[in-house]
């Protein structure tokens, strides 16, 4: 295994330094959906938020145990300590910047088997612009989740599980329940993070990648507190009722996979499109691969493990950050310029809006 120069996440683009903390939460009202022997649903979440100024070392990307589990069976020439020590830009357990109130909140859900850390570049960037971003590890669906007491929960489904439509609906319905529970903890005064009191209860959004993106629709259907949602490169399974979903929604995916008419994945978006009855947009990004929408694309480039994408991982992450920020600025911030989102392609020509026929 090669020990390489440590890869680095892109610098956040906003004016605020970024703090971060990881928090354990437990839903005692329901058993774990994947482990019959676990009577409660245990989750780890990461929060990124604006802080007052730099203080101390930067946060680790993954624990050593998580990095080891992520790399297991991947046949990559990469040491776990290289992955765990990816350079981030957030300061662990830094206090929330003083004087902030009514902060918009964005929930982030990662792709199936992927740890919440793969959305760090997005979370840090949102926080640098005055958001609180909260990424959820959906326990036993990801390679590894390290708990504060030293336990490590690993992927529970093995290699032989059937990826049926019912299976994916279970994944995404479970993630919707995780999201609602995390909101309950954040807004109900139950979370051991002092910044929770500064959160707005009516400026909440959700975005996710792949299965996490597709889970945004059932989460919004189940929880009206989520005012705006974005599916990043994830085919959808939750059936929107005939009455529709009237809150703002963004589809954001790869050109060649999620352009109208591209095939089964794009067809799921086309099915849902007429049932999205509020503000909606459908964007595709040229030259991206599926992992390009997360940290994995830019880390692969730095580590000499390219994904074969025509657009670099750094460039795609720049685009994704800009799209998500413009979307949530428009729908969660009270002072946002309403036409800013539709001017995105002036600075990001790789982004193409789609207008399905229905």
C-alpha positions in Angstrom: 0.0 0.0 0.0 1.3 3.5 -0.9 1.3 6.3 1.6 0.7 9.4 -0.5 0.6 13.1 0.2 -2.6 13.8 2.0 -5.4 14.8 -0.3 -7.3 18.0 0.5 -10.9 19.0 0.2 -11.6 22.3 -1.6 -11.7 25.5 0.5 -15.2 26.6 1.4 -16.3 29.6 -0.6 -18.2 31.6 2.0 -17.1 34.3 4.5 -17.4 32.3 7.7 -14.9 29.9 9.2 -16.5 26.5 9.8 -16.9 24.5 12.9 -18.0 20.8 13.1 -19.1 18.3 15.6 -20.3 14.7 15.6 -23.3 13.7 17.7 -24.8 10.3 18.6 -28.6 10.1 18.7 -30.9 7.1 19.5 -34.5 6.6 18.5 -35.9 4.3 21.2 -39.3 4.2 19.5 -38.3 1.9 16.7 -36.0 -1.1 16.1 -33.2 -1.0 13.6 -34.6 -1.9 10.2 -31.6 -4.0 9.2 -30.6 -5.8 12.4 -33.4 -7.9 14.1 -31.2 -8.1 17.3 -30.9 -4.3 17.7 -34.0 -2.9 19.4 -33.4 0.9 18.8 -32.2 3.0 15.9 -28.8 4.4 16.6 -27.4 7.1 14.3 -24.3 9.3 14.1 -24.6 12.8 12.6 -22.1 15.4 11.6 -22.9 19.1 11.9 -21.1 21.9 10.0 -21.9 25.5 11.1 -20.4 29.0 11.0 -17.9 29.7 13.8 -16.1 32.8 14.9 -12.5 32.0 13.8 -9.8 29.4 13.4 -8.9 27.5 16.5 -6.7 24.4 16.7 -6.4 21.5 14.3 -8.8 20.6 11.6 -11.3 17.8 11.9 -10.5 14.3 10.8 -12.2 13.1 7.7 -13.0 9.6 9.0 -12.0 7.5 12.0 -9.3 4.9 11.4 -11.9 2.1 11.8 -14.3 3.7 9.4 -11.5 4.3 6.8 -10.4 0.6 7.1 -14.0 -0.6 6.6 -14.5 1.7 3.6 -11.4 0.3 1.9 -12.1 -3.3 2.7 -12.5 -5.3 -0.5 -11.9 -2.4 -2.7 -8.5 -3.5 -4.0 -7.2 0.0 -4.0 -3.5 0.9 -3.4 -4.4 3.2 -0.6 -3.7 3.1 3.2 -6.5 3.6 5.6 -4.6 6.4 7.4 -4.4 8.3 4.2 -8.1 8.2 3.8 -8.9 9.0 7.4 -6.6 12.0 7.4 -7.9 13.8 4.3 -7.5 17.5 5.0 -10.7 19.2 5.9 -11.4 22.9 6.7 -13.6 22.7 9.7 -12.6 23.1 13.4 -13.9 20.3 15.7 -16.2 21.4 18.4 -15.7 25.1 17.8 -18.5 27.3 19.2 -21.2 28.6 16.9 -20.4 32.2 15.8 -21.9 34.6 18.4 -25.0 36.6 17.6 -26.4 34.2 14.9 -30.1 33.4 15.0 -32.8 31.8 12.8 -30.2 29.8 10.8 -31.3 27.8 7.8 -30.8 24.0 8.2 -30.0 21.5 5.4 -30.1 17.8 6.0 -27.7 15.7 3.9 -28.1 12.0 3.1 -25.2 10.0 1.5 -25.3 7.3 -1.2 -26.0 3.7 -0.3 -22.9 2.1 1.4 -21.2 5.6 1.6 -20.3 7.3 4.9 -21.7 10.7 5.7 -18.1 12.0 5.4 -18.4 11.8 1.6 -20.6 15.0 1.7 -18.1 17.0 3.8 -17.2 19.4 0.9 -20.9 20.3 0.5 -21.5 20.6 4.3 -18.4 22.8 4.8 -19.4 25.1 2.0 -23.0 25.5 3.1 -21.8 26.3 6.6 -19.3 28.9 5.3 -22.3 30.7 3.9 -24.3 30.7 7.1 -26.2 27.4 7.0 -26.1 24.6 9.5 -25.6 21.4 7.4 -26.3 18.0 9.1 -25.1 14.8 7.4 -26.6 11.5 8.6 -24.9 8.1 8.7 -27.7 5.6 8.0 -26.4 2.8 10.2 -25.8 -0.7 8.7 -26.3 0.8 5.2 -22.8 2.3 5.2 -19.5 0.6 5.3 -18.9 1.6 8.9 -20.2 3.9 11.5 -18.1 4.5 14.6 -20.0 5.2 17.8 -18.5 7.3 20.8 -18.3 4.2 23.0 -15.9 2.5 20.5 -18.4 0.2 18.8 -18.2 0.1 15.0 -21.4 -0.8 13.1 -20.6 -2.2 9.7 -22.6 -2.9 6.6 -25.2 -5.5 7.5 -26.5 -6.8 4.2 -23.5 -8.8 3.0 -23.1 -9.4 -0.7 -26.1 -11.4 -1.7 -29.0 -9.0 -1.0 -31.6 -8.5 -3.8 -31.8 -5.0 -5.1 -35.5 -5.1 -5.8 -37.9 -2.2 -6.0 -39.2 -3.2 -2.6 -35.7 -3.2 -1.2 -35.0 0.3 -2.4 -38.3 1.6 -1.1 -37.3 0.2 2.3 -34.0 2.0 2.1 -35.5 5.3 1.3 -38.5 5.1 3.6 -36.1 4.2 6.5 -33.9 7.2 5.6 -37.0 9.5 5.6 -37.7 8.3 9.2 -34.0 8.9 10.1 -34.3 12.4 8.8 -37.5 13.2 10.7 -36.0 11.8 13.9 -32.9 14.0 13.5 -35.1 17.0 13.0 -37.0 16.1 16.1 -33.7 16.1 18.1 -32.4 19.3 16.6 -35.5 21.3 17.1 -36.8 19.7 20.2 -34.0 20.7 22.5 -32.8 17.1 22.8 -29.4 17.4 21.1 -26.3 18.0 23.1 -25.1 20.8 20.8 -25.5 24.3 22.2 -26.0 25.8 18.7 -29.3 24.1 18.3 -31.1 27.0 19.8 -30.1 29.2 16.9 -31.8 27.0 14.3 -34.8 28.1 12.3 -37.8 25.7 12.5 -39.3 26.9 9.2 -36.2 27.2 7.0 -35.3 23.5 6.5 -34.1 21.8 3.4 -32.7 18.4 2.4 -30.4 17.1 -0.2 -28.7 13.8 -0.8 -26.6 11.8 -3.3 -27.9 8.6 -5.0 -30.1 6.7 -2.6 -29.8 9.7 -0.2 -31.1 12.0 -3.0 -34.0 9.8 -3.8 -34.9 9.6 -0.1 -35.5 13.3 -0.1 -38.9 12.8 -1.8 -40.3 10.4 0.8 -38.8 12.6 3.6 -40.7 15.6 2.2 -43.9 13.6 1.8 -43.6 12.4 5.4 -42.4 15.7 7.0 -43.8 19.1 6.1 -41.0 20.8 8.0 -38.7 20.1 5.0 -39.5 23.1 2.8 -37.2 22.4 -0.2 -35.4 19.3 -1.5 -32.8 18.2 -4.0 -32.1 14.8 -5.5 -28.5 14.5 -6.7 -28.0 11.7 -9.2 -30.5 9.2 -7.6 -33.3 7.3 -9.3 -36.5 7.6 -7.4 -38.8 4.9 -5.9 -41.3 6.7 -3.7 -44.5 7.2 -5.5 -45.8 10.8 -5.1 -49.5 10.9 -4.6 -51.8 12.3 -7.2 -52.2 15.4 -5.1 -48.6 16.1 -5.8 -45.7 17.6 -3.9 -46.0 21.4 -3.9 -42.7 22.4 -2.2 -39.6 23.4 -4.2 -37.6 20.5 -5.7 -34.4 20.2 -7.7 -33.3 17.2 -9.8 -29.5 17.4 -10.4 -27.7 14.6 -12.2 -25.3 13.4 -14.8 -25.8 14.1 -18.5 -26.0 10.8 -20.3 -27.8 9.2 -17.4 -30.4 11.6 -16.2 -31.2 13.7 -19.3 -34.8 13.0 -20.4 -34.9 9.9 -22.5 -31.6 8.5 -21.3 -33.1 5.3 -19.9 -34.6 3.8 -16.7 -33.0 6.2 -14.2 -34.1 9.3 -16.1 -37.5 7.7 -16.6 -38.1 7.8 -12.8 -37.5 11.6 -12.8 -39.8 12.0 -15.8 -42.5 10.0 -13.9 -42.2 12.3 -10.9 -41.9 15.5 -12.9 -45.6 16.3 -13.5 -46.4 15.5 -9.8 -44.0 18.2 -8.6 -46.5 21.0 -8.5 -44.4 23.8 -6.9 -41.2 25.4 -8.1 -39.0 22.8 -9.8 -35.9 22.5 -12.0 -34.2 19.6 -13.7 -30.5 20.1 -14.4 -27.8 17.8 -15.8 -24.0 18.3 -15.6 -21.8 17.4 -18.5 -18.7 15.2 -18.0 -19.6 13.9 -14.5 -19.6 10.3 -13.1 -21.8 9.1 -10.3 -19.1 9.6 -7.5 -18.2 13.1 -9.0 -21.1 14.6 -7.0 -19.3 13.8 -3.7 -15.9 14.1 -2.2 -15.0 10.8 -3.9 -14.5 12.3 -7.3 -12.0 15.0 -6.3 -10.2 12.6 -3.9 -9.8 10.0 -6.6 -8.2 12.6 -8.9 -5.7 13.7 -6.2 -4.9 10.1 -5.3 -4.2 9.1 -8.9 -7.3 6.9 -9.1 -9.3 8.7 -11.8 -12.9 7.8 -12.4 -12.8 8.4 -16.1 -14.9 11.5 -15.9 -14.4 14.2 -18.6 -14.9 16.9 -16.0 -12.5 16.9 -13.0 -13.8 16.1 -9.6 -12.8 19.5 -8.3 -14.8 21.3 -11.1 -17.8 19.1 -10.6 -17.8 19.8 -6.9 -17.5 23.5 -7.6 -20.6 23.2 -9.7 -22.6 21.1 -7.2 -21.7 23.5 -4.4 -22.9 26.5 -6.5 -26.2 24.8 -7.5 -27.1 23.7 -4.0 -26.2 27.0 -2.5 -28.3 28.9 -5.1 -31.2 26.6 -4.7 -31.3 26.8 -0.9 -30.6 30.5 -0.9 -33.6 31.0 -3.1 -36.0 28.9 -1.1 -34.7 29.1 2.5 -33.3 32.6 2.8 -35.7 35.5 3.1 -33.3 38.0 1.4 -32.4 35.8 -1.6 -32.5 37.2 -5.1 -35.3 35.1 -6.8 -33.6 34.9 -10.2 -30.1 33.9 -9.1 -30.6 30.2 -9.5 -31.6 30.5 -13.2 -28.4 32.4 -14.0 -26.2 29.5 -12.8 -25.2 28.4 -16.3 -23.6 31.7 -17.1 -20.7 30.8 -14.8 -21.1 27.0 -15.1 -21.6 26.1 -18.8 -21.4 22.4 -17.9 -24.9 22.7 -16.4 -27.8 22.3 -18.8 -31.5 22.8 -17.8 -33.9 20.2 -19.1 -37.5 20.7 -20.0 -39.3 17.3 -20.1 -42.3 17.1 -22.5 -44.7 16.4 -19.6 
